[in-house]
């Protein structure tokens, strides 16, 4: 699966929270179905997200690459998928 295409499809057709703060809120409220974390996500935030009940996938690229994959002109350290829409992004394996 091309994670970049799957992520864009989820953003365009589903419900996605972009950023560490929003992802942590989704994790804490247990509304996230999958959390994607950039390789250089701040350690404290990454650990908080990994303690959630939602599966966490480690994105191989850094936050600039994850931001670009999301179609954002800024770095993104974490993404919470609430509804995948027409994307198969939820089939990603958690780490």
N, C-alpha and C positions, 0 to 999 in steps of 0.2 A: 504494500500500500504506500502511496505517496502521501506522507504525512502533511506536506504543505497544501496539497489539493484538498485533502480530507478536512484540514483545519479551516481552510477558506470556505468550504461548503458548509461546515458547521456554523461559522460566523454569519454567512449569508442567509442560511435557511433555518437555523436553530436558535438557541439562546446560549450565549457565551459571556462570561465575565472575564475581562482582560485586566491583568495587573495583580500584584501580590495582595494588596488590601482587599480587593473585591473577591479574589480567589479564597483568601482566608475566611471572609464572611460566608461565602458559599460552603466552604468546608465545615465551618462551625455550625451552620444551620442545617447541615446534612442535605443540601439541595444539589450539590455537585455530584455528577455521575462519573466524572473523570477529571483529574487535574494533571496538567502538563507543566513541567518545571524546566526552565532553561538550565544549562550546565553551570552558569555562573550566578544563579539565584542566590541572594544572601542566605548564608547557612542557617541563621535563626528562623527565617521565613520558610525555607525548604524543610527544616525539621518539623515546624508547626504543621505544614501541609501534609507531610508524610505520616503524622500521627492521626490524621483524619480517617474516617471510615471509607472515604472514596479512594478508588485505586489511583496511584500516582505514577505517571510515566515520565521518565527523565528524557528530555529533549536533548539530542546530541549536540546541537548548536548553542551558541551563547544567546543572551537576551536580545541583541541586535538582530540576529538571524530569526529568532522566534517572533519578534516584532514584525519583521518583513514577511514572514510566513502568514501572519495574521492580517497583513495588508495595512499595518500601522506605520506611520513615519517616525516612530520612536521605539526605544527598546522595551521589551515586555519580558519580565522574569517569570511570570506564571499565568496560566490560562485555566479557567474552570469551565468545563462543559456541563451545562445544566440540561440542555436538550440538543441532541445531535442533528436534528432536522433531517435533511436528505444525505447526510454524511455517514460514512462508516468508521468515523474516528473512534467510536467507543470500542471497536475491536482491537485497539492498541493494547498491548500487554503492559501491565503494571510492573514496576521493578521491585 
